[in-house]
Amino acid sequence: MKRLLLTMLVLVGFVAMDASAKEKPAEKTRTADTDKDGKVSKEEFLALAKKNAEKKGIEYNQKRAENIFAKKDTNKDGFLTADDVVKKTAPKKEKGAGTAEQ
């Protein structure tokens, strides 16, 4: 349950609490991108995860936050970019629905 809550908090912070759900992926990274270089480093992501956990009064688990970051970093370059966000938030196609997995 804590893992699910932490994941949700990180995602909420990543998208930005006051942002609409229809934001472009580049806009989703702005909250966590504290040095404004256009990408979110692991350190920036972990800092946001910790801040969100503290704000919500839940225990921060760095190992879980690192695992979430690793899963979101689809190209494994050590940064989250708009491309990583798009890849992880794009709707998944069902098997047999015109995919190569048929």
Backbone as ProteinMPNN parsed JSONL, in Angstrom:
{"seq_chain_A": "MKRLLLTMLVLVGFVAMDASAKEKPAEKTRTADTDKDGKVSKEEFLALAKKNAEKKGIEYNQKRAENIFAKKDTNKDGFLTADDVVKKTAPKKEKGAGTAEQ", "coords_chain_A": {"N_chain_A": [[0.821, -1.19, 0.0], [1.957, 1.2, 0.799], [3.841, 1.467, -1.188], [2.297, 1.837, -3.477], [1.088, 4.247, -2.782], [3.34, 5.932, -2.591], [4.209, 5.823, -5.238], [2.039, 7.031, -6.497], [2.171, 9.592, -5.345], [4.632, 10.517, -6.282], [4.12, 10.6, -9.02], [2.054, 12.492, -9.055], [3.411, 14.746, -8.15], [5.278, 14.927, -10.171], [3.772, 15.514, -12.415], [2.738, 17.863, -11.596], [0.898, 19.505, -9.225], [-1.01, 21.53, -9.733], [-1.382, 21.386, -12.412], [-3.037, 20.645, -15.485], [-4.417, 17.546, -16.683], [-4.033, 17.333, -19.353], [-1.627, 18.303, -20.207], [1.296, 18.881, -22.196], [3.964, 16.528, -22.666], [6.539, 17.728, -22.243], [5.924, 19.804, -20.552], [5.24, 18.456, -18.271], [7.607, 17.72, -17.088], [8.687, 19.987, -16.002], [8.235, 20.751, -13.262], [9.835, 19.027, -11.679], [12.308, 19.492, -12.785], [14.62, 21.12, -11.61], [17.002, 22.487, -12.207], [16.524, 23.458, -14.669], [17.36, 22.369, -17.155], [16.023, 20.999, -19.042], [15.621, 18.331, -18.649], [15.058, 15.698, -16.265], [17.043, 14.839, -13.682], [18.227, 11.952, -11.864], [18.728, 12.685, -9.245], [17.169, 15.022, -9.005], [14.624, 13.912, -9.341], [14.488, 12.149, -7.128], [14.655, 13.992, -5.048], [12.249, 15.37, -5.379], [10.447, 13.268, -4.932], [10.985, 12.728, -2.241], [10.288, 15.17, -1.065], [7.531, 15.226, -1.67], [6.662, 12.973, -0.226], [7.216, 13.778, 2.402], [5.563, 15.994, 2.542], [3.072, 14.794, 2.43], [3.151, 13.335, 4.71], [4.099, 10.726, 4.845], [6.273, 7.859, 4.981], [9.38, 8.192, 3.446], [10.837, 6.278, 0.933], [13.715, 5.621, -0.371], [14.835, 3.593, -1.976], [12.602, 2.514, -3.313], [11.784, 4.791, -4.706], [13.989, 5.114, -6.374], [13.721, 2.799, -7.925], [11.327, 3.363, -9.262], [12.16, 5.561, -10.769], [14.069, 4.28, -12.407], [12.424, 2.595, -13.925], [10.909, 4.464, -15.327], [12.832, 5.746, -16.835], [13.215, 5.169, -19.805], [15.12, 5.006, -21.887], [17.405, 4.615, -20.529], [19.349, 6.579, -19.894], [19.858, 7.95, -17.612], [18.366, 10.149, -17.104], [15.131, 11.729, -17.017], [13.051, 12.534, -19.62], [10.824, 14.376, -21.802], [10.255, 12.514, -23.769], [10.588, 10.066, -22.396], [8.467, 10.259, -20.61], [6.281, 10.287, -22.357], [6.485, 7.712, -23.479], [5.996, 6.099, -21.233], [3.455, 6.824, -20.475], [1.786, 6.48, -22.564], [-1.132, 4.988, -23.978], [-1.588, 1.479, -23.67], [-1.693, -1.032, -26.136], [-3.993, -3.652, -26.7], [-3.265, -7.154, -26.883], [-3.53, -8.72, -30.005], [-4.929, -6.719, -31.153], [-4.21, -5.487, -33.563], [-1.485, -5.271, -33.141], [2.046, -6.057, -33.224], [2.303, -8.248, -31.723], [0.55, -10.313, -32.143]], "CA_chain_A": [[0.0, 0.0, 0.0], [2.854, 2.352, 0.838], [4.486, 1.578, -2.496], [1.312, 2.44, -4.363], [0.923, 5.649, -2.383], [4.548, 6.646, -2.994], [4.172, 5.944, -6.687], [1.036, 8.047, -6.837], [2.669, 10.91, -4.941], [5.689, 10.911, -7.214], [3.477, 10.959, -10.281], [1.338, 13.755, -8.862], [4.418, 15.803, -8.12], [5.918, 15.001, -11.479], [2.846, 16.177, -13.329], [2.489, 19.152, -10.952], [-0.418, 19.461, -8.614], [-1.965, 22.471, -10.309], [-1.394, 21.247, -13.864], [-4.126, 19.829, -16.021], [-4.001, 16.232, -17.174], [-3.817, 17.401, -20.792], [-0.367, 18.966, -20.474], [2.255, 18.231, -23.076], [4.995, 15.863, -21.872], [7.608, 18.648, -21.852], [5.438, 20.585, -19.415], [5.184, 17.573, -17.103], [8.923, 17.612, -16.472], [9.134, 21.282, -15.463], [8.209, 20.808, -11.797], [10.981, 18.306, -11.121], [13.539, 19.963, -13.431], [14.988, 22.303, -10.827], [18.097, 23.252, -12.828], [15.969, 23.954, -15.94], [18.147, 21.928, -18.307], [15.145, 20.294, -19.963], [15.51, 16.928, -18.294], [15.017, 15.472, -14.825], [18.073, 13.897, -13.249], [17.818, 11.049, -10.795], [18.766, 13.454, -8.007], [15.989, 15.891, -8.995], [13.469, 13.042, -9.152], [14.48, 11.67, -5.75], [14.347, 15.131, -4.18], [10.809, 15.617, -5.49], [9.769, 12.16, -4.268], [11.144, 12.933, -0.796], [9.474, 16.34, -0.709], [6.121, 14.822, -1.727], [6.4, 12.069, 0.894], [7.187, 14.596, 3.618], [4.368, 16.842, 2.48], [1.916, 13.944, 2.696], [3.31, 12.688, 6.007], [4.379, 9.297, 4.725], [7.687, 7.51, 5.018], [10.084, 8.22, 2.159], [11.619, 5.073, 0.683], [14.584, 5.964, -1.492], [14.995, 2.443, -2.867], [11.416, 2.46, -4.173], [11.828, 5.94, -5.61], [15.009, 4.796, -7.386], [13.14, 1.802, -8.83], [10.363, 4.071, -10.111], [12.951, 6.324, -11.725], [14.671, 3.339, -13.366], [11.37, 2.134, -14.836], [10.494, 5.575, -16.178], [13.954, 6.109, -17.703], [13.094, 4.126, -20.822], [16.337, 4.858, -22.697], [18.481, 4.329, -19.568], [20.417, 7.577, -19.964], [20.021, 8.585, -16.308], [17.516, 11.338, -17.047], [13.771, 11.626, -17.538], [12.739, 13.584, -20.58], [9.456, 14.3, -22.311], [10.135, 11.238, -24.494], [10.374, 9.006, -21.416], [7.115, 10.42, -20.074], [5.349, 9.848, -23.396], [6.57, 6.255, -23.603], [5.433, 5.44, -20.061], [2.062, 7.192, -20.256], [0.989, 6.177, -23.756], [-2.014, 3.842, -23.746], [-1.092, 0.202, -24.174], [-2.612, -1.735, -27.027], [-4.258, -5.024, -26.304], [-2.781, -8.174, -27.81], [-4.53, -9.096, -31.006], [-5.656, -5.541, -31.622], [-3.401, -4.826, -34.581], [-0.107, -5.098, -32.727], [2.97, -7.07, -33.746], [2.328, -9.36, -30.776], [-0.54, -11.237, -32.452]], "C_chain_A": [[0.867, 1.256, 0.0], [3.512, 2.572, -0.516], [3.547, 2.254, -3.496], [1.145, 3.916, -4.049], [2.137, 6.475, -2.801], [4.568, 6.857, -4.5], [3.202, 7.032, -7.116], [1.527, 9.44, -6.486], [3.749, 11.414, -5.889], [5.08, 11.36, -8.536], [2.73, 12.276, -10.17], [2.32, 14.911, -8.861], [5.065, 16.005, -9.464], [5.049, 15.741, -12.483], [2.589, 17.607, -12.877], [1.05, 19.219, -10.495], [-1.435, 20.39, -9.255], [-2.095, 22.347, -11.825], [-2.567, 20.388, -14.311], [-3.575, 18.527, -16.574], [-3.685, 16.262, -18.664], [-2.525, 18.129, -21.152], [0.472, 18.171, -21.468], [3.354, 17.61, -22.21], [6.119, 16.788, -21.411], [7.202, 19.475, -20.642], [5.411, 19.755, -18.143], [6.525, 17.503, -16.392], [9.361, 18.892, -15.766], [9.193, 21.335, -13.948], [9.45, 20.165, -11.195], [12.312, 18.814, -11.658], [14.005, 21.259, -12.769], [16.124, 23.116, -11.444], [17.742, 23.741, -14.236], [16.828, 23.6, -17.154], [17.327, 21.104, -19.293], [14.998, 18.813, -19.712], [15.575, 16.805, -16.778], [16.057, 14.424, -14.468], [17.517, 13.004, -12.152], [17.759, 11.811, -9.471], [17.55, 14.376, -7.896], [14.725, 15.076, -8.721], [13.363, 12.582, -7.709], [14.151, 12.794, -4.775], [12.854, 15.434, -4.207], [10.021, 14.518, -4.787], [9.823, 12.331, -2.75], [10.27, 14.091, -0.322], [7.985, 15.965, -0.679], [5.761, 13.893, -0.574], [6.295, 12.858, 2.196], [5.929, 15.448, 3.672], [3.11, 16.059, 2.842], [2.02, 13.194, 4.026], [3.503, 11.19, 5.938], [5.887, 9.076, 4.704], [8.263, 7.53, 3.599], [10.94, 6.962, 2.052], [12.452, 5.317, -0.57], [14.74, 4.814, -2.473], [13.815, 2.339, -3.833], [11.411, 3.611, -5.175], [12.854, 5.707, -6.724], [14.479, 3.781, -8.397], [12.125, 2.443, -9.777], [11.1, 4.86, -11.181], [13.511, 5.409, -12.813], [13.642, 2.846, -14.377], [10.941, 3.23, -15.793], [11.579, 5.972, -17.182], [14.078, 5.06, -18.81], [14.35, 3.946, -21.667], [17.586, 4.676, -21.832], [19.668, 5.283, -19.681], [20.633, 8.308, -18.643], [19.213, 9.856, -16.129], [16.113, 10.993, -17.522], [13.531, 12.825, -18.44], [11.28, 13.451, -20.993], [9.243, 12.985, -23.057], [9.896, 10.073, -23.542], [8.959, 9.056, -20.865], [6.088, 9.936, -21.086], [5.326, 8.331, -23.487], [5.899, 5.55, -22.441], [3.963, 5.769, -19.852], [1.182, 6.908, -21.463], [0.103, 4.97, -23.482], [-1.449, 2.581, -24.38], [-2.156, -0.433, -25.051], [-2.792, -3.155, -26.529], [-3.663, -5.973, -27.339], [-3.904, -8.52, -28.769], [-5.296, -7.917, -31.547], [-4.792, -4.767, -32.616], [-1.965, -4.583, -34.169], [0.748, -6.204, -33.312], [2.983, -8.305, -32.858], [1.27, -10.406, -31.07], [-0.065, -12.65, -32.596]], "O_chain_A": [[0.574, 2.236, -0.685], [3.719, 3.709, -0.942], [3.956, 3.129, -4.26], [1.07, 4.742, -4.958], [1.988, 7.587, -3.307], [4.903, 7.94, -4.979], [3.506, 7.847, -7.987], [1.318, 10.378, -7.255], [3.775, 12.59, -6.251], [5.48, 12.379, -9.099], [2.769, 13.091, -11.091], [2.084, 15.937, -9.499], [5.367, 17.133, -9.853], [5.552, 16.508, -13.304], [2.257, 18.467, -13.693], [0.116, 19.018, -11.271], [-2.618, 20.056, -9.311], [-2.83, 23.109, -12.453], [-3.022, 19.508, -13.579], [-2.39, 18.432, -16.894], [-3.121, 15.302, -19.188], [-2.352, 18.533, -22.302], [0.365, 16.949, -21.559], [3.643, 18.12, -21.127], [6.605, 16.643, -20.29], [8.039, 19.809, -19.803], [5.547, 20.3, -17.047], [6.563, 17.245, -15.189], [10.324, 18.868, -15.0], [10.128, 21.917, -13.398], [10.05, 20.727, -10.278], [13.35, 18.583, -11.037], [13.807, 22.351, -13.302], [16.198, 24.325, -11.222], [18.565, 24.361, -14.91], [17.006, 24.412, -18.062], [17.865, 20.573, -20.264], [14.329, 18.112, -20.471], [16.081, 17.693, -16.093], [15.97, 13.272, -14.893], [16.46, 13.281, -11.586], [16.845, 11.604, -8.672], [16.964, 14.502, -6.821], [13.859, 15.502, -7.957], [12.281, 12.614, -7.123], [13.449, 12.575, -3.788], [12.26, 15.724, -3.168], [9.029, 14.804, -4.116], [8.83, 12.106, -2.058], [9.595, 13.991, 0.703], [7.267, 16.351, 0.243], [4.677, 14.007, -0.003], [5.388, 12.629, 2.996], [5.312, 15.599, 4.726], [2.198, 16.588, 3.478], [1.085, 12.499, 4.423], [3.12, 10.463, 6.854], [6.664, 9.994, 4.442], [7.691, 6.95, 2.676], [11.68, 6.627, 2.976], [11.949, 5.229, -1.69], [14.773, 5.038, -3.683], [14.003, 2.104, -5.026], [11.075, 3.427, -6.345], [12.613, 6.06, -7.878], [14.756, 3.892, -9.592], [12.073, 2.101, -10.959], [10.723, 4.837, -12.353], [13.434, 5.728, -14.0], [13.956, 2.695, -15.558], [10.638, 2.953, -16.954], [11.271, 6.477, -18.261], [14.937, 4.18, -18.755], [14.622, 2.835, -22.123], [18.698, 4.594, -22.354], [20.825, 4.876, -19.582], [21.491, 9.187, -18.555], [19.355, 10.557, -15.127], [15.926, 10.081, -18.327], [13.777, 13.971, -18.065], [10.59, 12.519, -20.578], [8.16, 12.404, -22.984], [9.093, 9.188, -23.837], [8.323, 8.019, -20.674], [5.13, 9.253, -20.722], [4.254, 7.731, -23.564], [5.287, 4.5, -22.636], [3.28, 5.056, -19.117], [-0.035, 7.075, -21.396], [0.536, 4.024, -22.824], [-0.903, 2.614, -25.482], [-3.35, -0.381, -24.754], [-1.865, -3.774, -26.007], [-3.568, -5.64, -28.52], [-5.072, -8.599, -28.387], [-6.229, -8.096, -32.33], [-4.66, -3.547, -32.522], [-1.283, -3.765, -34.786], [0.224, -7.184, -33.841], [3.608, -9.307, -33.204], [1.115, -11.333, -30.275], [-0.867, -13.547, -32.857]]}, "name": "protein", "num_of_chains": 1, "seq": "MKRLLLTMLVLVGFVAMDASAKEKPAEKTRTADTDKDGKVSKEEFLALAKKNAEKKGIEYNQKRAENIFAKKDTNKDGFLTADDVVKKTAPKKEKGAGTAEQ"}
